[in-house]
């Protein structure tokens, strides 16, 4: 059981770094575009989708850990 928990933490660490990088990229795009008074909506949209997917994946890992803590793992792999 402990190995599975550490595996989830290790695997999620990459997504935390990706989330931080995507946040940096979005703020860089917004502030850079604000300086030249031109917003690249496509680039901002791509960053927002990436942030959404990062958060969705991390929330799924948090839910898995919660279910493991309470020993309610029935149907966790039924997808």
C-alpha positions in Angstrom: 0.0 0.0 0.0 2.8 2.5 0.9 4.5 1.9 -2.4 1.3 2.8 -4.3 1.0 6.0 -2.3 4.6 7.0 -3.0 4.1 6.1 -6.6 1.2 8.5 -6.9 3.2 11.3 -5.2 6.2 10.7 -7.4 4.1 10.6 -10.6 2.1 13.7 -9.6 5.3 15.7 -8.9 5.9 16.0 -12.7 2.4 17.4 -13.1 3.0 19.9 -10.3 6.1 21.1 -12.2 4.1 21.2 -15.4 1.4 23.2 -13.7 3.9 25.7 -12.5 5.5 26.0 -15.9 2.1 26.5 -17.6 1.2 29.2 -15.0 4.5 30.9 -15.8 3.9 30.7 -19.5 0.4 32.1 -19.2 1.5 35.1 -17.1 4.5 35.7 -19.4 2.1 35.7 -22.5 -0.4 38.0 -20.8 2.1 40.5 -19.5 4.2 40.5 -22.7 1.1 41.1 -24.8 -0.1 43.8 -22.4 3.0 45.7 -23.1 2.4 45.7 -26.9 -1.4 46.1 -26.5 -2.1 42.9 -28.5 -3.4 39.7 -27.0 -2.9 36.4 -28.7 -6.1 34.6 -27.9 -5.1 31.3 -29.3 -2.0 31.1 -27.2 -3.9 32.1 -24.1 -6.5 29.5 -24.9 -3.9 26.8 -25.2 -2.4 27.7 -21.9 -5.8 27.7 -20.2 -6.6 24.2 -21.6 -3.2 23.0 -20.4 -3.8 24.4 -16.9 -7.3 22.8 -16.8 -5.9 19.4 -17.7 -3.1 19.7 -15.2 -5.5 20.6 -12.4 -7.9 17.8 -13.5 -5.2 15.2 -13.4 -3.9 16.4 -9.9 -7.5 16.4 -8.6 -7.9 12.8 -9.8 -4.7 11.8 -7.9 -6.0 13.5 -4.8 -9.3 11.6 -5.1 -7.4 8.3 -5.5 -5.3 9.0 -2.4 -8.5 10.0 -0.5 -10.2 6.7 -1.6 -7.1 4.7 -0.6 -7.0 6.4 2.8 -10.6 5.4 3.5 -10.2 2.0 1.9 -13.0 2.6 -0.6 -11.2 1.5 -3.8 -14.1 -0.5 -5.3 -14.6 0.4 -8.9 -11.5 2.7 -9.0 -10.2 0.8 -12.1 -13.5 0.2 -13.8 -13.1 3.0 -16.4 
